[in-house]
Every structure is written in C-alpha cells, then in structure tokens.
Amino acid sequence: MRIVIKIAFLINILFMPACEDMFDYSPYTIDFSDENRNVNQRNIEKLHAREKNDTITIAFTGDTHLFFDETEWFVNNVNKNHSIDFVIHVGDFADFGLPKQYLWGNSFLLKLEVPYFVVIGNHDLVGNGSKAYQEMFGSFNYSLIYDSIKFIFVNTNSREFKFNGNVPDILWIENQLQPGVDFTRVVVIFHVPPTNSDFDESLEEAFHNSLSHYKNVLFTVHGHLHNHEIYKPYADSIPYVNVFGVAHRKYNLIKISKNQFEVETVEF
C-alpha cells in the first residue's frame, strides 16, 4: 500500500508542471496584462488628446458588481453617442474585490470608444481588492483637469478602513480644491456619500467644510445607493448627484457648459 501511495505521489509531482497553466491556484492572484494596468492614468492621457467642445458631456454609471449583461449594454449605448467625452464609474466595480472580477469588469469598459475613469467603491476593497484596484487603476485619490474643470476622485469608503480618521483624506482634498490658474470649477466624485453610515461620521463636517470653503465646487457625484437623486444635504449651494447603478438599465448623462450643468437619464 505504501508503495502505491508513493508512486501516486510521484506521478502528481511529475505532471504538476505540465498542468501549471490549466488552473488558477488562488482567486487572489493578481496577474494583470498591460492593458489592465494603470488604466486611469492612461485614460487621462487619452482625454487630453481629445478635441474639446463647448460642452463637456460625461456618462456616469456605477455599482456594476456582477451585472455583466447590463454593463455590456451600457458600453454599447455609450459608443453610439458620439457627443460623450468620457465615462466615470462611481465605484463598486468588483463584487468581492477579486482580481478576476476586476478583469471581467474591465473587459467590458475596454471596449468603450472614449476614455473612462473609476473611483474606488466599498466592494472593491474586499479581500485583496485594494491591491487589485491600485494595480489596475492607480491611486485611491486622484484628479484631472479637462477644459478648465477639475475632477477630483476621492476614496470615501471609511468603513473598510475601520473608521480610522484618515478616509476620506481631508488634507488631500483641501489641497486639491485650492484655486489654480488652470481650472475655474470643480466636480468631486466619490462612492459613499457623507450622509451614509459607511462614511466616517467624525469627518463629515470637515469634508463638507472643505467642499464649501472655496465656493468652486459645481456639483458632486456619488453611487452606493444605486438609485438616482439630485439633492442638497447641507445649507449651501452644492448639489449632490446620486447616479443610477447599472442594474436599473439606466445611466446619467451630465453636461457641463459655462459653469452650469444639467443631468439627463438615458435608458438602454
């Protein structure tokens, strides 16, 4: 019996190298190809190369999780609208933060004919999702300027960082909002809104004060709640736009022109 067991063991050892490419040994393995790395920065470069129009038109989606059919329909619909300058995904790109889910999600967005940007969501941080996000998209907090509008992408997923007082990063936000010669207004994008229980309550006031201090925030956009609403949660003029999750088979189109904006709903 021992001889049989030893022979079986040796056979397994001999054949394992030949089967190396047949199996994923861990669902947490991050092994992204070049097209799935540093996506946000590469799309910033693509956006800067585009010809600017009088109106900036942005398609917003989010909370795609594992709604792959709906995500594919969203991409096909956006590609038919040649007025769209770029796409913003407001987070929850992956359902359980698995690298394979990141790859599945990005396989659809790679088919977009316009640049796209993804902000980090709470589901994206599950497991080793934080490493997968950074590998695929880059920093949790980042910004870009397009046609005198600054777009600031902020990690607001406080619960996933155990409400440690550092998420969102208030000092980074304040520095980003300081007026500059290369932009006139600001749009702030995040996943969890400050009035939600997943947002660090101890930072809510500081977050709000930062956004209202320079009076240059045109509006904010978030996901997490999956439905659509435009509201003003504080006694100031900053509108908060909650955009549709892709499961509704709808998305929001926001047009910015002359420091004004309008929001449309597109069904697909």
C-alpha positions as CSV (number, residue, x, y, z in Angstrom):
1,M,0.0,0.0,0.0
2,R,2.8,2.4,0.9
3,I,4.5,1.7,-2.5
4,V,1.2,2.5,-4.3
5,I,0.9,5.8,-2.4
6,K,4.5,6.8,-3.2
7,I,4.0,6.0,-6.9
8,A,0.8,8.1,-7.0
9,F,2.6,11.0,-5.3
10,L,5.5,10.9,-7.8
11,I,3.0,10.9,-10.7
12,N,1.4,14.0,-9.3
13,I,4.8,15.7,-8.9
14,L,5.7,14.9,-12.5
15,F,2.5,16.1,-14.0
16,M,2.0,19.3,-12.0
17,P,4.4,21.5,-14.2
18,A,2.5,20.3,-17.3
19,C,-0.8,21.4,-15.8
20,E,0.5,24.8,-14.5
21,D,-1.4,26.8,-17.0
22,M,-4.7,24.8,-16.6
23,F,-5.6,26.1,-13.1
24,D,-5.9,29.3,-11.1
25,Y,-4.2,28.3,-7.9
26,S,-5.7,31.2,-6.0
27,P,-8.6,33.6,-6.7
28,Y,-6.5,36.3,-5.0
29,T,-3.6,36.2,-7.5
30,I,-3.0,39.5,-9.3
31,D,-1.6,38.9,-12.7
32,F,-2.8,41.7,-15.0
33,S,-1.8,42.3,-18.6
34,D,-0.5,45.8,-19.7
35,E,-4.0,46.9,-20.9
36,N,-5.3,46.1,-17.4
37,R,-2.7,48.2,-15.5
38,N,-2.6,51.9,-14.7
39,V,-5.9,52.4,-16.5
40,N,-6.8,55.8,-15.0
41,Q,-3.5,57.5,-16.0
42,R,-3.6,56.1,-19.5
43,N,-7.1,57.4,-19.9
44,I,-6.1,60.8,-18.6
45,E,-3.5,60.9,-21.4
46,K,-6.2,59.9,-23.9
47,L,-8.6,62.5,-22.7
48,H,-6.0,65.3,-23.0
49,A,-5.5,64.3,-26.6
50,R,-9.2,64.7,-27.5
51,E,-10.6,67.7,-29.2
52,K,-12.5,69.9,-26.8
53,N,-16.1,71.1,-27.3
54,D,-18.1,73.9,-25.8
55,T,-20.0,71.4,-23.7
56,I,-18.4,68.6,-21.6
57,T,-20.6,65.5,-21.8
58,I,-20.0,62.7,-19.3
59,A,-21.7,59.4,-18.9
60,F,-21.9,58.2,-15.3
61,T,-22.5,54.6,-14.2
62,G,-21.6,52.5,-11.2
63,D,-22.3,49.7,-8.8
64,T,-21.8,47.3,-11.7
65,H,-20.8,44.4,-9.4
66,L,-21.5,41.3,-11.5
67,F,-24.2,42.8,-13.8
68,F,-22.2,42.0,-16.9
69,D,-25.1,42.0,-19.4
70,E,-26.2,45.4,-18.2
71,T,-22.6,46.7,-18.3
72,E,-22.2,45.5,-21.9
73,W,-25.4,47.2,-22.9
74,F,-24.2,50.4,-21.2
75,V,-21.0,50.3,-23.2
76,N,-22.8,49.7,-26.5
77,N,-25.2,52.6,-25.8
78,V,-22.4,55.0,-24.9
79,N,-20.4,54.1,-28.0
80,K,-23.5,55.1,-30.1
81,N,-23.5,58.6,-28.6
82,H,-20.6,60.5,-30.2
83,S,-21.2,63.6,-28.1
84,I,-19.9,61.9,-24.9
85,D,-16.4,63.0,-24.0
86,F,-15.7,60.4,-21.3
87,V,-17.2,57.9,-18.8
88,I,-17.0,58.0,-15.0
89,H,-17.7,54.8,-12.9
90,V,-18.6,55.8,-9.4
91,G,-17.3,52.6,-7.7
92,D,-18.2,49.0,-6.8
93,F,-16.5,47.8,-9.9
94,A,-16.0,44.3,-8.4
95,D,-18.3,42.5,-6.1
96,F,-15.9,40.8,-3.7
97,G,-12.7,42.6,-4.7
98,L,-11.4,39.6,-6.5
99,P,-8.7,40.2,-9.2
100,K,-10.7,38.0,-11.6
101,Q,-13.8,40.2,-11.1
102,Y,-11.7,43.3,-11.9
103,L,-10.6,41.7,-15.1
104,W,-14.1,40.7,-16.0
105,G,-15.4,44.3,-15.4
106,N,-12.6,45.9,-17.3
107,S,-13.0,43.6,-20.3
108,F,-16.3,45.5,-21.0
109,L,-15.0,49.0,-20.3
110,L,-12.0,48.4,-22.6
111,K,-14.5,48.4,-25.4
112,L,-15.5,52.0,-24.8
113,E,-14.5,54.3,-27.6
114,V,-14.0,57.2,-25.1
115,P,-11.7,57.5,-22.0
116,Y,-13.1,56.2,-18.7
117,F,-12.2,56.6,-15.0
118,V,-13.1,54.6,-12.0
119,V,-13.3,55.7,-8.4
120,I,-12.9,53.1,-5.6
121,G,-16.0,51.6,-4.0
122,N,-16.5,49.7,-0.8
123,H,-17.0,46.3,-2.6
124,D,-13.8,46.9,-4.5
125,L,-11.8,46.8,-1.2
126,V,-13.0,43.4,0.0
127,G,-10.2,40.8,0.4
128,N,-7.1,42.0,-1.6
129,G,-9.3,44.2,-3.7
130,S,-7.3,47.3,-2.6
131,K,-4.1,45.9,-4.2
132,A,-6.1,44.9,-7.3
133,Y,-7.6,48.4,-7.7
134,Q,-4.2,50.0,-7.3
135,E,-2.6,47.7,-9.8
136,M,-5.4,48.2,-12.4
137,F,-6.4,51.8,-11.8
138,G,-3.8,53.5,-9.6
139,S,-4.2,55.7,-6.5
140,F,-7.4,55.8,-4.4
141,N,-7.4,59.6,-4.6
142,Y,-6.5,61.3,-7.9
143,S,-7.6,64.2,-10.0
144,L,-7.6,65.5,-13.6
145,I,-8.3,68.8,-15.3
146,Y,-10.2,68.9,-18.6
147,D,-11.3,72.1,-20.3
148,S,-10.9,74.3,-17.1
149,I,-12.9,71.9,-15.0
150,K,-11.1,69.9,-12.2
151,F,-12.4,66.4,-11.5
152,I,-11.4,65.1,-8.1
153,F,-11.8,61.4,-7.3
154,V,-11.9,60.6,-3.6
155,N,-11.9,57.4,-1.5
156,T,-14.8,57.8,0.9
157,N,-15.1,54.2,2.0
158,S,-14.5,54.8,5.7
159,R,-15.9,51.5,7.0
160,E,-13.4,49.4,5.0
161,F,-10.6,51.3,6.8
162,K,-12.3,50.8,10.2
163,F,-13.2,54.5,10.6
164,N,-9.5,55.3,11.3
165,G,-9.9,59.0,10.8
166,N,-8.0,59.1,7.5
167,V,-10.7,58.2,5.0
168,P,-11.6,60.5,3.3
169,D,-8.2,62.3,3.3
170,I,-9.4,65.8,4.3
171,L,-5.9,67.4,3.9
172,W,-5.5,66.0,0.4
173,I,-9.0,67.2,-0.6
174,E,-8.3,70.7,0.7
175,N,-5.1,70.9,-1.3
176,Q,-6.9,69.7,-4.4
177,L,-9.6,72.3,-4.0
178,Q,-7.3,75.3,-3.7
179,P,-7.9,77.6,-6.7
180,G,-5.5,77.5,-9.5
181,V,-4.9,79.2,-12.9
182,D,-5.7,76.1,-14.9
183,F,-9.2,75.5,-13.6
184,T,-12.3,77.5,-12.7
185,R,-14.7,75.0,-11.2
186,V,-14.5,71.6,-9.5
187,V,-16.5,68.4,-9.7
188,V,-16.0,65.9,-6.8
189,I,-16.6,62.2,-7.4
190,F,-16.8,59.5,-4.7
191,H,-18.6,56.3,-3.9
192,V,-20.1,56.7,-0.3
193,P,-21.9,59.9,0.3
194,P,-21.1,61.8,3.6
195,T,-24.6,61.3,5.0
196,N,-24.3,57.5,4.8
197,S,-23.4,55.2,7.8
198,D,-20.5,53.8,5.8
199,F,-18.9,57.3,5.9
200,D,-16.8,58.3,8.9
201,E,-19.2,60.4,11.0
202,S,-16.3,62.2,12.7
203,L,-15.1,63.5,9.3
204,E,-18.5,64.6,7.8
205,E,-18.3,68.2,9.0
206,A,-14.7,68.6,7.8
207,F,-15.5,67.0,4.5
208,H,-18.4,69.4,4.0
209,N,-16.4,72.4,5.1
210,S,-13.6,71.5,2.7
211,L,-16.0,71.3,-0.3
212,S,-17.8,74.6,0.6
213,H,-14.7,76.6,1.6
214,Y,-13.6,78.0,-1.8
215,K,-17.1,78.0,-3.3
216,N,-15.7,76.5,-6.5
217,V,-17.5,73.1,-6.4
218,L,-20.0,72.9,-9.2
219,F,-21.5,69.6,-8.0
220,T,-20.6,66.3,-6.5
221,V,-21.4,62.8,-7.8
222,H,-21.7,59.5,-5.9
223,G,-23.0,56.0,-6.1
224,H,-23.5,53.3,-3.4
225,L,-27.3,53.8,-3.2
226,H,-27.9,52.5,-6.7
227,N,-30.8,54.9,-7.5
228,H,-30.9,58.4,-8.9
229,E,-31.5,61.7,-7.0
230,I,-30.3,65.3,-7.0
231,Y,-30.3,66.8,-3.6
232,K,-28.6,69.3,-1.3
233,P,-28.0,67.8,2.1
234,Y,-26.4,70.9,3.6
235,A,-27.2,74.6,3.9
236,D,-25.1,75.6,0.9
237,S,-25.4,75.6,-2.9
238,I,-23.6,72.3,-3.6
239,P,-25.8,69.8,-5.4
240,Y,-25.2,66.1,-4.7
241,V,-26.0,63.8,-7.7
242,N,-26.6,60.2,-6.8
243,V,-26.3,58.3,-10.1
244,F,-28.1,55.1,-11.3
245,G,-26.5,51.8,-10.7
246,V,-26.2,49.8,-13.9
247,A,-28.7,47.2,-12.7
248,H,-31.5,49.7,-13.5
249,R,-30.5,49.6,-17.2
250,K,-30.3,53.4,-17.0
251,Y,-27.4,55.8,-16.7
252,N,-27.0,59.5,-16.1
253,L,-25.6,61.9,-18.7
254,I,-24.3,65.2,-17.2
255,K,-23.5,68.1,-19.5
256,I,-21.3,71.0,-18.3
257,S,-21.3,74.3,-20.1
258,K,-20.5,77.9,-19.0
259,N,-20.2,76.8,-15.3
260,Q,-23.7,75.3,-15.4
261,F,-24.7,71.7,-15.6
262,E,-27.7,69.6,-16.5
263,V,-28.5,65.9,-15.7
264,E,-30.3,63.6,-18.1
265,T,-31.4,60.0,-17.7
266,V,-30.7,57.5,-20.5
267,E,-32.5,54.1,-20.7
268,F,-30.9,51.2,-22.6
